[in-house]
């Protein structure tokens, strides 16, 4: 899409981890702790993260997900394992439950949205996809999950100043 004016930026209103090691335990939304994605995709230590945005109605014609991990800021984040770490973002039906979702009981993704790459010095970048029709006046929900079978992962603390984490941007 051509460069446009940013009309709005939303931060996740729910950040819900689901863990394969505790497949029936709901962890609820994480307000103070880091969010995480990672570990080997086919091992018991997998952690995926569900995120939810409340999208306002506005004049935006298209939207995108952005990921900000700035190695120079003091915002908490950790990258481990094989680098760079890549994760996929997949769309979820708007059925997330912060009180009930677990590894075994969660909405299943219905469409791939983007692939994000995170490196030590380069921060994060959406390397494929990430642009879509806006869910104006609705809830937009996504699942963050490893893109490769490699051992690795990412934790971060969502901040609005400085930008650090994932945002839903409206253009």
BALOBA-1460 file (C-alpha; in Angstrom, 3 decimals):
// residues 171
<rec num="1" residu="x" x="0.000" y="0.000" z="0.000"/>
<rec num="2" residu="x" x="1.113" y="3.520" z="-0.675"/>
<rec num="3" residu="x" x="2.326" y="5.694" z="2.170"/>
<rec num="4" residu="x" x="-0.607" y="7.222" z="4.006"/>
<rec num="5" residu="x" x="-1.393" y="9.229" z="7.091"/>
<rec num="6" residu="x" x="-1.668" y="7.320" z="10.345"/>
<rec num="7" residu="x" x="-5.249" y="7.930" z="11.550"/>
<rec num="8" residu="x" x="-5.069" y="5.869" z="14.705"/>
<rec num="9" residu="x" x="-2.985" y="3.419" z="16.692"/>
<rec num="10" residu="x" x="-4.402" y="0.842" z="19.077"/>
<rec num="11" residu="x" x="-2.569" y="-1.176" z="21.699"/>
<rec num="12" residu="x" x="-3.675" y="-4.660" z="22.747"/>
<rec num="13" residu="x" x="-6.485" y="-4.665" z="25.292"/>
<rec num="14" residu="x" x="-5.951" y="-8.340" z="26.030"/>
<rec num="15" residu="x" x="-2.660" y="-10.253" z="25.961"/>
<rec num="16" residu="x" x="-3.349" y="-13.882" z="26.849"/>
<rec num="17" residu="x" x="-0.654" y="-16.583" z="26.851"/>
<rec num="18" residu="x" x="-1.591" y="-20.213" z="26.267"/>
<rec num="19" residu="x" x="0.950" y="-22.821" z="27.332"/>
<rec num="20" residu="x" x="1.294" y="-26.354" z="26.105"/>
<rec num="21" residu="x" x="2.833" y="-27.463" z="29.442"/>
<rec num="22" residu="x" x="-0.416" y="-26.510" z="31.203"/>
<rec num="23" residu="x" x="-2.913" y="-27.224" z="28.420"/>
<rec num="24" residu="x" x="-6.106" y="-26.748" z="30.421"/>
<rec num="25" residu="x" x="-5.053" y="-23.779" z="32.580"/>
<rec num="26" residu="x" x="-6.263" y="-20.309" z="31.590"/>
<rec num="27" residu="x" x="-3.643" y="-17.679" z="32.463"/>
<rec num="28" residu="x" x="-5.814" y="-14.629" z="31.861"/>
<rec num="29" residu="x" x="-4.649" y="-11.380" z="30.381"/>
<rec num="30" residu="x" x="-1.146" y="-10.273" z="31.331"/>
<rec num="31" residu="x" x="-1.085" y="-6.714" z="32.652"/>
<rec num="32" residu="x" x="2.314" y="-6.519" z="34.304"/>
<rec num="33" residu="x" x="4.347" y="-9.444" z="33.070"/>
<rec num="34" residu="x" x="5.996" y="-9.917" z="29.738"/>
<rec num="35" residu="x" x="4.204" y="-11.450" z="26.807"/>
<rec num="36" residu="x" x="5.967" y="-14.323" z="25.139"/>
<rec num="37" residu="x" x="6.024" y="-16.511" z="22.091"/>
<rec num="38" residu="x" x="8.325" y="-19.365" z="21.638"/>
<rec num="39" residu="x" x="10.172" y="-22.545" z="22.393"/>
<rec num="40" residu="x" x="10.371" y="-25.404" z="19.974"/>
<rec num="41" residu="x" x="7.146" y="-25.679" z="18.046"/>
<rec num="42" residu="x" x="6.784" y="-29.397" z="18.610"/>
<rec num="43" residu="x" x="7.830" y="-29.653" z="22.254"/>
<rec num="44" residu="x" x="5.801" y="-29.365" z="25.435"/>
<rec num="45" residu="x" x="7.280" y="-25.945" z="26.253"/>
<rec num="46" residu="x" x="5.449" y="-24.071" z="23.515"/>
<rec num="47" residu="x" x="3.839" y="-20.738" z="24.427"/>
<rec num="48" residu="x" x="1.550" y="-18.905" z="22.041"/>
<rec num="49" residu="x" x="0.027" y="-15.498" z="22.727"/>
<rec num="50" residu="x" x="-3.470" y="-14.294" z="21.876"/>
<rec num="51" residu="x" x="-3.950" y="-10.544" z="21.471"/>
<rec num="52" residu="x" x="-7.105" y="-8.481" z="21.106"/>
<rec num="53" residu="x" x="-7.640" y="-4.931" z="19.874"/>
<rec num="54" residu="x" x="-10.814" y="-2.837" z="20.189"/>
<rec num="55" residu="x" x="-10.863" y="-1.079" z="16.825"/>
<rec num="56" residu="x" x="-12.674" y="2.282" z="16.649"/>
<rec num="57" residu="x" x="-14.734" y="3.393" z="13.682"/>
<rec num="58" residu="x" x="-12.870" y="6.034" z="11.714"/>
<rec num="59" residu="x" x="-12.006" y="7.024" z="8.146"/>
<rec num="60" residu="x" x="-9.208" y="4.447" z="7.802"/>
<rec num="61" residu="x" x="-9.227" y="2.512" z="4.537"/>
<rec num="62" residu="x" x="-6.639" y="-0.088" z="5.537"/>
<rec num="63" residu="x" x="-4.855" y="-1.311" z="8.633"/>
<rec num="64" residu="x" x="-1.620" y="-3.017" z="9.552"/>
<rec num="65" residu="x" x="0.136" y="-4.607" z="12.480"/>
<rec num="66" residu="x" x="3.412" y="-3.062" z="13.574"/>
<rec num="67" residu="x" x="5.962" y="-4.516" z="15.967"/>
<rec num="68" residu="x" x="8.356" y="-2.262" z="17.854"/>
<rec num="69" residu="x" x="11.304" y="-3.800" z="19.695"/>
<rec num="70" residu="x" x="13.993" y="-1.174" z="20.160"/>
<rec num="71" residu="x" x="17.223" y="-2.640" z="21.542"/>
<rec num="72" residu="x" x="18.330" y="0.871" z="22.588"/>
<rec num="73" residu="x" x="15.419" y="1.549" z="24.954"/>
<rec num="74" residu="x" x="15.167" y="0.406" z="28.526"/>
<rec num="75" residu="x" x="11.929" y="-1.447" z="27.784"/>
<rec num="76" residu="x" x="12.137" y="-5.056" z="28.971"/>
<rec num="77" residu="x" x="12.517" y="-7.710" z="26.308"/>
<rec num="78" residu="x" x="14.377" y="-10.977" z="25.861"/>
<rec num="79" residu="x" x="15.275" y="-12.883" z="22.721"/>
<rec num="80" residu="x" x="16.618" y="-16.409" z="23.103"/>
<rec num="81" residu="x" x="17.605" y="-19.384" z="20.984"/>
<rec num="82" residu="x" x="18.188" y="-19.356" z="17.233"/>
<rec num="83" residu="x" x="18.377" y="-15.833" z="15.834"/>
<rec num="84" residu="x" x="16.705" y="-14.145" z="14.198"/>
<rec num="85" residu="x" x="13.462" y="-15.387" z="15.759"/>
<rec num="86" residu="x" x="10.438" y="-15.403" z="13.467"/>
<rec num="87" residu="x" x="6.831" y="-15.623" z="14.497"/>
<rec num="88" residu="x" x="3.572" y="-15.690" z="12.606"/>
<rec num="89" residu="x" x="0.497" y="-13.643" z="13.317"/>
<rec num="90" residu="x" x="-2.767" y="-15.399" z="12.455"/>
<rec num="91" residu="x" x="-6.288" y="-13.976" z="12.613"/>
<rec num="92" residu="x" x="-8.637" y="-15.408" z="15.206"/>
<rec num="93" residu="x" x="-12.415" y="-15.306" z="15.161"/>
<rec num="94" residu="x" x="-13.514" y="-12.672" z="17.731"/>
<rec num="95" residu="x" x="-14.147" y="-15.270" z="20.436"/>
<rec num="96" residu="x" x="-11.181" y="-14.882" z="22.802"/>
<rec num="97" residu="x" x="-11.945" y="-15.282" z="26.493"/>
<rec num="98" residu="x" x="-9.400" y="-13.836" z="28.907"/>
<rec num="99" residu="x" x="-10.845" y="-16.037" z="31.668"/>
<rec num="100" residu="x" x="-11.261" y="-19.333" z="29.796"/>
<rec num="101" residu="x" x="-8.729" y="-19.617" z="26.970"/>
<rec num="102" residu="x" x="-6.058" y="-22.282" z="27.399"/>
<rec num="103" residu="x" x="-3.902" y="-24.349" z="25.040"/>
<rec num="104" residu="x" x="-6.709" y="-26.912" z="24.661"/>
<rec num="105" residu="x" x="-9.580" y="-24.427" z="24.755"/>
<rec num="106" residu="x" x="-8.993" y="-21.447" z="22.502"/>
<rec num="107" residu="x" x="-10.234" y="-20.109" z="19.174"/>
<rec num="108" residu="x" x="-8.447" y="-21.648" z="16.210"/>
<rec num="109" residu="x" x="-6.749" y="-19.313" z="13.725"/>
<rec num="110" residu="x" x="-8.492" y="-18.976" z="10.385"/>
<rec num="111" residu="x" x="-6.015" y="-16.952" z="8.310"/>
<rec num="112" residu="x" x="-2.321" y="-16.064" z="8.283"/>
<rec num="113" residu="x" x="-1.788" y="-12.288" z="8.546"/>
<rec num="114" residu="x" x="1.961" y="-11.635" z="8.853"/>
<rec num="115" residu="x" x="5.420" y="-12.946" z="9.645"/>
<rec num="116" residu="x" x="7.607" y="-10.929" z="12.016"/>
<rec num="117" residu="x" x="11.383" y="-11.217" z="12.423"/>
<rec num="118" residu="x" x="13.180" y="-10.158" z="15.599"/>
<rec num="119" residu="x" x="16.970" y="-9.848" z="15.799"/>
<rec num="120" residu="x" x="19.406" y="-8.747" z="18.491"/>
<rec num="121" residu="x" x="20.480" y="-5.410" z="17.057"/>
<rec num="122" residu="x" x="17.876" y="-4.761" z="14.383"/>
<rec num="123" residu="x" x="14.803" y="-4.876" z="16.585"/>
<rec num="124" residu="x" x="11.672" y="-6.217" z="14.879"/>
<rec num="125" residu="x" x="10.184" y="-5.981" z="11.409"/>
<rec num="126" residu="x" x="7.122" y="-7.345" z="9.656"/>
<rec num="127" residu="x" x="8.847" y="-9.201" z="6.808"/>
<rec num="128" residu="x" x="5.758" y="-10.554" z="5.030"/>
<rec num="129" residu="x" x="2.109" y="-9.508" z="5.057"/>
<rec num="130" residu="x" x="0.700" y="-7.386" z="7.825"/>
<rec num="131" residu="x" x="-1.738" y="-5.226" z="5.818"/>
<rec num="132" residu="x" x="-5.481" y="-5.918" z="5.773"/>
<rec num="133" residu="x" x="-8.971" y="-4.408" z="5.789"/>
<rec num="134" residu="x" x="-9.747" y="-2.602" z="9.054"/>
<rec num="135" residu="x" x="-12.160" y="-4.163" z="11.530"/>
<rec num="136" residu="x" x="-13.756" y="-0.761" z="12.146"/>
<rec num="137" residu="x" x="-15.997" y="-0.688" z="15.198"/>
<rec num="138" residu="x" x="-15.204" y="-4.319" z="15.982"/>
<rec num="139" residu="x" x="-12.753" y="-6.479" z="17.871"/>
<rec num="140" residu="x" x="-9.669" y="-7.722" z="15.989"/>
<rec num="141" residu="x" x="-7.970" y="-10.753" z="17.532"/>
<rec num="142" residu="x" x="-4.771" y="-12.561" z="16.609"/>
<rec num="143" residu="x" x="-2.593" y="-15.495" z="17.635"/>
<rec num="144" residu="x" x="1.204" y="-15.022" z="17.790"/>
<rec num="145" residu="x" x="3.055" y="-18.312" z="17.272"/>
<rec num="146" residu="x" x="6.539" y="-19.453" z="16.164"/>
<rec num="147" residu="x" x="7.138" y="-19.487" z="12.399"/>
<rec num="148" residu="x" x="9.891" y="-22.112" z="12.431"/>
<rec num="149" residu="x" x="10.775" y="-25.333" z="14.216"/>
<rec num="150" residu="x" x="13.918" y="-23.769" z="15.703"/>
<rec num="151" residu="x" x="14.447" y="-23.435" z="19.426"/>
<rec num="152" residu="x" x="13.903" y="-19.837" z="20.444"/>
<rec num="153" residu="x" x="11.486" y="-17.203" z="21.507"/>
<rec num="154" residu="x" x="10.724" y="-13.670" z="22.529"/>
<rec num="155" residu="x" x="9.338" y="-11.963" z="25.609"/>
<rec num="156" residu="x" x="8.481" y="-8.282" z="25.745"/>
<rec num="157" residu="x" x="6.664" y="-5.759" z="27.877"/>
<rec num="158" residu="x" x="4.018" y="-3.775" z="25.984"/>
<rec num="159" residu="x" x="4.609" y="0.004" z="26.289"/>
<rec num="160" residu="x" x="3.118" y="3.021" z="24.555"/>
<rec num="161" residu="x" x="6.030" y="5.404" z="25.331"/>
<rec num="162" residu="x" x="8.445" y="4.575" z="23.937"/>
<rec num="163" residu="x" x="6.626" y="2.317" z="21.488"/>
<rec num="164" residu="x" x="7.518" y="-1.242" z="22.428"/>
<rec num="165" residu="x" x="5.423" y="-4.232" z="21.413"/>
<rec num="166" residu="x" x="2.663" y="-4.770" z="18.888"/>
<rec num="167" residu="x" x="0.162" y="-2.198" z="17.599"/>
<rec num="168" residu="x" x="-2.852" y="-2.098" z="15.296"/>
<rec num="169" residu="x" x="-2.335" y="0.893" z="12.985"/>
<rec num="170" residu="x" x="-5.093" y="2.530" z="10.927"/>
<rec num="171" residu="x" x="-4.413" y="4.433" z="7.684"/>
